[in-house]
Amino acid sequence: MKLLGAPLSPFVRKVAIIAQEKGIEYDHDKRISPMSMPDDYTEIHPLRRIPALLPDPDNPAFAINDSSAICGYLEKLVPSPAFYPDDPVSYGRALWLEELADTGLGEQVGMGVFRPVMFNISAGKPADYEKADAGFERLAGGLLAYLEKQLDGQEWFVGDAFSIADLAIASQLINLAHVGYDIPADAMPQLAAWKKRACARASLAATLEEDNAFFAKVGLNFPAKTG
């Protein structure tokens, strides 16, 4: 089994974390990113996005694409521990929050905050903190405030277990912290405490350690921001 995609992608991160939680071993080709994608990658993923999963690395013509599809496949492959609730209402709610993370947070965190800093630096340009600050202000007043209310005193977003909803949301919010932004604990105490719990899990902690090692290697350092 081979996972294709750069690890700083929240969608690649989402797959890597669920695989680690389930004890699934795989090879990881980290070379493919939005900024470095070979022409023949279209044969694997016609939309030219990451991640892609090759169940059989010797058969690149057959791939499972999109993080949600891959996570669903891994859930069926190794059912325990379960990341999708059995209860119909909880199941539907988990899928909704996963979609909110993948689409809503993916756009607002990725395009609005992460890319103006990280992509600019990667291209040899100054980080656009003015744009990132504006993106974070929009995010804090909208989706982060929504997520704060959705916790409603719970430890995790759906039921009493860490689920695909928590995994998808954490995978996106990690990229905020990577470029110096974080959840304002005074305004959003539940969400800030939830993120701390999520990032303390061994699977997420390992991902953070790998990411931070990369930043240290290339000499990247970002000022801490909370809004």
Secondary structure as the mmCIF struct_conf table of DSSP 4:
data_model
#
loop_
_struct_conf.conf_type_id
_struct_conf.id
_struct_conf.beg_label_comp_id
_struct_conf.beg_label_asym_id
_struct_conf.beg_label_seq_id
_struct_conf.end_label_comp_id
_struct_conf.end_label_asym_id
_struct_conf.end_label_seq_id
STRN STRN1 LYS A 2 LEU A 4
BEND BEND1 GLY A 5 GLY A 5
TURN_TY1_P TURN_TY1_P1 PRO A 7 LEU A 8
BEND BEND2 SER A 9 SER A 9
HELX_RH_AL_P HELX_RH_AL_P1 PRO A 10 LYS A 22
TURN_TY1_P TURN_TY1_P2 GLY A 23 GLY A 23
STRN STRN2 ASP A 27 ASP A 29
STRN STRN3 SER A 33 SER A 33
TURN_TY1_P TURN_TY1_P3 PRO A 34 MET A 35
STRN STRN4 SER A 36 SER A 36
HELX_RH_3T_P HELX_RH_3T_P1 ASP A 39 GLU A 43
TURN_TY1_P TURN_TY1_P4 ILE A 44 ILE A 44
TURN_TY1_P TURN_TY1_P5 PRO A 46 LEU A 47
BEND BEND3 ILE A 50 ILE A 50
STRN STRN5 ALA A 52 LEU A 54
BEND BEND4 PRO A 55 ASP A 56
TURN_TY1_P TURN_TY1_P6 PRO A 57 ASP A 58
TURN_TY1_P TURN_TY1_P7 PRO A 60 ALA A 61
BEND BEND5 PHE A 62 PHE A 62
STRN STRN6 ILE A 64 ASN A 65
BEND BEND6 ASP A 66 ASP A 66
HELX_RH_AL_P HELX_RH_AL_P2 SER A 67 LEU A 77
BEND BEND7 VAL A 78 VAL A 78
BEND BEND8 SER A 80 PRO A 81
BEND BEND9 TYR A 84 TYR A 84
BEND BEND10 ASP A 86 ASP A 87
HELX_RH_AL_P HELX_RH_AL_P3 PRO A 88 GLU A 99
HELX_RH_PI_P HELX_RH_PI_P1 LEU A 100 LEU A 105
HELX_RH_AL_P HELX_RH_AL_P4 GLY A 106 VAL A 109
HELX_RH_PI_P HELX_RH_PI_P2 GLY A 110 PHE A 114
HELX_RH_AL_P HELX_RH_AL_P5 ARG A 115 SER A 122
TURN_TY1_P TURN_TY1_P8 ALA A 123 GLY A 124
BEND BEND11 LYS A 125 LYS A 125
HELX_RH_AL_P HELX_RH_AL_P6 TYR A 129 LEU A 139
HELX_RH_PI_P HELX_RH_PI_P3 ALA A 140 LEU A 144
HELX_RH_AL_P HELX_RH_AL_P7 ALA A 145 LEU A 151
TURN_TY1_P TURN_TY1_P9 ASP A 152 GLY A 153
BEND BEND12 GLU A 155 VAL A 158
TURN_TY1_P TURN_TY1_P10 GLY A 159 ASP A 160
BEND BEND13 ALA A 161 ALA A 161
HELX_RH_AL_P HELX_RH_AL_P8 ILE A 164 HIS A 178
TURN_TY1_P TURN_TY1_P11 VAL A 179 GLY A 180
STRN STRN7 TYR A 181 TYR A 181
TURN_TY1_P TURN_TY1_P12 ALA A 185 ALA A 187
HELX_RH_AL_P HELX_RH_AL_P9 PRO A 189 ALA A 200
BEND BEND14 ARG A 201 ARG A 201
HELX_RH_AL_P HELX_RH_AL_P10 ALA A 202 VAL A 218
TURN_TY1_P TURN_TY1_P13 GLY A 219 GLY A 219
STRN STRN8 LYS A 225 LYS A 225
#
